[in-house]
Amino acid sequence: MRRAEVVVVGAGAAGLALACLLGEQGTADVVLVDAPPGPARAPERTWCSWQTGPTGWEDAVTARWDRVQVHDHRGTARTYALAPFDYTMIRSRDYERVAAERLARTGVQRVEATVGTVHPDGVVAGADVAGRWVFDTRPVPPARPGRVALLQHFRGWFVRTPQDRFDPQVAGLMDFRPPQPPGGVAFGYVLPTSRREALVEYTEFSRSVLTAGQYESALHEWTGAHLELGPFEVLDVEQGAIPMTDAPFPRRVGERVFRLGAAGGATRPSTGYTFSAAQRQARAVAAALGDGRDPCPPPAYSARHLRMDALLLRALDGGFLRGADFLSELFANQPTERVLRFLDGSTSLREDLAVMASAPKAAMLRAALAR
């Protein structure tokens, strides 16, 4: 069995980020274990994030926008300038390409294996490797069930139109005109990459995923009734589900074994955003290893933000809060920069109190008292 200083299990956003950082800072003997092509490998994904500067992955950026548009359920559209932020889109295939180029310039060894258990002593079953430190980025269920277990589930089309139909300077962030599910929220969004191409996606926050036919029906209804695209060609399709739960995701699962990225709590429970937090965790781990410190990934979000998220999820799941109204009014009634920091999990206590003041007090009280 091979023994390495660091083993990174999984080659998604978090795993590739950590492997690249460790390789580039000269950390000795790093092994990246990726699943072979097949069902164990994650499908292609699109990651969006709020940024105030370079992402560290500039060559992988598909598009970025400095304005977003929100439609409330009545059809009123408002456009918001994002400065000092922008909204950045990266497709996983481009991220993986750039990561491969970066890794090729380092000493990181990349192997393919179907990993079973990662043992507390650092032995990675199925990969014939053991690490002094092991970072497992594979998706896992939470350590114990939470009080709320919603899903952010979606299906999107990458479309091309024969005529100019999109404004590539403005992202359609949330369109709440689709019918709203009970105990959740539904919206569409439009991420244009040119005047004739965009990702149009239907998203729900609810307890259960839909069938492929139900997603297709929702997409056809929303695009046909509200986007006025005319004829279009579907170039590609993406579909997925992101857990939205107040359940815990431990970051340390053995003396030398850690979880990183979504597996380590990088998904913001109330929004589903993951990319920025995964990058922050990877940078913190790389810095700790470089300094000879214990490399346990830091919490992705503060305890205060997680408590707020738990309350919002209970309010949505219990039907106490109309999610479409809350989110559209949040943009309308709060400074845009504050809303973006809230979505990213970087607001101060004072800002959090202002955000929560936008929510109906009766709904929040009922959620707080619910059992």
N, C-alpha and C positions, 0 to 999 in steps of 0.2 A: 504493500500500500504506500502510495506517495504521501509525504507529509509536507505541508506548505505553511508559510507564515499566516496567510489570509486566504480563505476560500469564500467566494461570493457565489451563492446559489441563485440562479435566475438571471436572465438577461433582458429584463424590462427596463423601465425608466430608472428605477432606483439602482438596480444591479449594475447596469451599464455605467451610470454616473459614478458610482463608487469605484468600479474597476478602472475607469479612465483616470479618475483623480489619483488613485493609489499608484497606478502605473506611471503617471506623469510626475509624481513627486518622488519616484524612485523607491517606493516600498518594496522590500525584497520578497520574491517568491510569492506571487499572487496567482491564484487559479480561479478562473471564471467558469462555472459549470452552467451550460445552457441545455435546455431540453432539445432532443432531436426533432426534426420536422414531424408533425403529426398532432394528435389531440392534446398532448401535454404542453405544446407551445402555444402561447397566447395568440389570438387573432390580431390582425392589424387594427390599430387604434388611432384616435386623434386626441391629442392633449391640448387643452387651452389653459392659459394662465394669465394673471395680471402681473405686469412687469414695469419697473421704473428704470430699468437699465438693461444692459446685455444679459441674455439668458445663460450664457456659457455654451449655447448650442446654436449660434447665429447661422451657421451653414445648413442647419436643419429646419429653419423657420419657413413655413409655407406662406404665411401671411400675418400681418399685424394691422390693427385698427386703432385709431385714436378717438373714434366716436362709436357709440352704440345706440341702438334704437330699442325702445320698449313699447309694446302695444298692450294696453289693458284689455280686459275682457269685453269692454264696450267698443273697442276699436280705436280709441284715442292713441295716437302715436306721439311719443316724445323722444327727442334725440339729445344725448348727453355727451359733452366733451369729457375725455378721460384724463387729461393732463393732471399730474405728471405721469400717470400710468399709460400703458397701452395694453391691448388685448392681443395675445400672441397665440398662434396656432402652429402646432408641430405634428406631423404625421409620423407614426412609429417607424415606418419604413425608412424615412429620411433620417430620423434619430439613430436608427440602427446602422445606417450607412456611415454617418459621421462618426459614430462610436467605433465602428470597425476600422476606420481610417486612423483614429486617435490611438486605438489599442495596437495597431500594427507598428507604431513608432515606440512602443514600450516593451517591457519584458513580460507582460501578463500572458499567461498560458490559458488558452481557451479550449475547453473540452466539451463534448456532447455526451450527455448521459441522462437516463431517466432516474432521478433521485427518489429514494424512498424516505426513510427516516434520517433526520440529522440528529445524531446522538449527543447528549450533553458533553461528552468528552471531545467533541469536534469531528468525530468520524461521520462522513457523508456516505450513507449506504447507497449503493448503486453506482457510485462514481469512482470508487477505489482511491479515495483521497481523504485525508484528515487535515484539519487546520488548527493552528494555535488559536486563531479567531475565525469564526464562521458567521457569515451574514446571509440569512435565508430571506429572500424577497418573494418567495412563492405565495400566492393568495392562500389564506387560511381562514376558517371560521373563527369567530371570537372565542376567547378563553371561556367565557360563560355567556348565556343569553342576556341581552339587554332588555329593558322594559319596552323598548320600541325597536322594531326591525322592519323598516321600510326599505324599498329599493328605488334607486334612480335608474330607470330602464329606458332604453331608447332604440330607435332605428333611424338611420339617416341615408339619404341618397346624395352622392356626388353627381351633380347634374350639369348638363351643357345645353344652352338654348341657342337657337339660330339667330336671335336678335339680342341686342343689349337689354338686359333685364335687371342687372344688379349694379349697385354702387359699391365699388371695391374699397371705398374709404370708410364705409359704415357697416358694422356688424349688427345684424338683427339678433340681439341677445336673448330676449324673451318676448314671445308673442302669445298672449293668454287667450286668444280668440277660440282655440279648440274647446270642445265641451270638457267641463271639469269633472274629474272622478270624485266620488264621495271619499272623504278621509284622505285627501291628497291634493295634488296639483298637476296640471298638464300644460305644456307650452311647446311651441315650435321655435326653432332659431335658424337663422340664415347667416352663413359665414362665406361671403363672396371672396373668391380668389382672383376674379377678373370681372369684366362687365357681362360675361356670358357663362361663367362657371361659378358654382358655389356648392357648399355642403348645406343641404336643407334637412333638418332633423326634427323628429317628433320625440318628446321626452315626457315621461310621467314620474312623479314621486308617488308610489303606492305600494301596497303589500305584495302584489303578485305581478309577474311579467305577463305580457300579452302573447298571443300566437303571432306567427309571422304574418298571417292574413289580417289580423286586427291592426298590426302596425302599418301594413300597406294601406289598409282602408283609411286609417287616421291620416297618413301622409297624403293620400290622394284627396281626401276631403279638405284638409287644411290648405294644401297648395292650390287646389282648384278654386276654393271659395275665397281665398284671401291674398294669395301671392301674385295672381294674374301672370303666370309665367308663359302661358301659351304652350305650344309644343316644346318638349324637351327630351333629351336623351339621358338615361341613367348610366353613368360611367362606372360606378362602383357603389357598393352598399356596405354599411357598417352597422353592427348591432351589439348591444352589451347591456350589462346591469352592474351597478355600483352599490354596495351596501350603504345604507344610511341608518346607523344604529348608535345607541348610547352604550353599547357593550364595550368592555375593555379589550384592548389589543396589546398584550405585554410586549415590551421591546427586548427584554432579556429572558431567555427560556432555558438557559444553562450557564454554567460557569464561564464558558467560552463561546456561547452560541446566542446570536441576537436575531431579531427580526427587523426588517428595514422596509421603508416604503409603505404601501397600503397594508402589508402584513404587520407593520409596526405602528399603525395608527396614523399614517400620513393622509388618509382621506378625511376631509372635513365633513363631519356627520350631517350638518345641515345643508351643505351645498354640493358635496361630491367632488370638489376640487382636490386634487392630489399632487399634481406635478411640482408645484413650487415647494411644498413641504417635503416631498421626497428629495428634491435637490438640496434643501437646507440640511436634512438629515445626513445625506451623503457627504456634504462638505464638512459637517461637524465630526463625523466618524473619521474622515481622512485626516483632519487636523489633529484629532486625538491620537491616532496611530503615529502620525509624524512626530508628535511631542512625547510619545511614550506613555500616554495616559490611558486609563481604562476607556475602551472605545464604545461603550453602550450608547446607542443613538439617543439623542435628546427627545423629549416629548415634542410631537409635531405642533401641538396647540396647548395653550394654557388651560389649567383646570377651570378657570372662569369661563373661557370660551366653550369648553365641553359641557359645562352645566347649562349655559345658554342654549347650546345646540340641543341638549336633551329636552329642555322645556319646549323649544320650538317643534321638535319632532313629535312630542306627545300632543301638542296642540293641533298639529296637522293630522296625526293618526286618529285622534279622538273626534275630529270634525269640529273642534272648537274654533279653529282659525281658518279663514278662507285664504289659502295660500296665494292665489292669483292676486287678490286685493292687497294682501300684505306686501308682496314683493314689488308690485307695480307702484304702490304708494310709498314704499321705502325709497325708491329712486326719485319719485316726485317730491318728497318732503324732506329729504336729507341731502347734505352736500355730497356730490358724486364721489369725491375722494374718500369720504368717510364710508360710504357704501362699499366701495371697492376694497378698502382695508378690512371691513367686516367680512366680506366674502372670502378674503384671503386669510383671515384669522390674525390680523395684526393691529386691531383697534385697541385703544386704551380703555381703562375702566369708564372714564367719562364718556367716551364715544359709544361704548357698549350701552350705557344707560340711555343715551339719546336714541340709539337704534331701537332698544326695547320699548321706549316710550312711543314709538310709531305703531307698535302692536296693540290691538284692542286689549285693554286691561282685564276685562271680564274673561276673555278667552285664555289669557295667560294664567289668571287665577284658577280657572277650572282645570287647566292642564297641570298646574302645580299641585292641586289637591286630588287629582285623579289617581286611582289605584288600579 
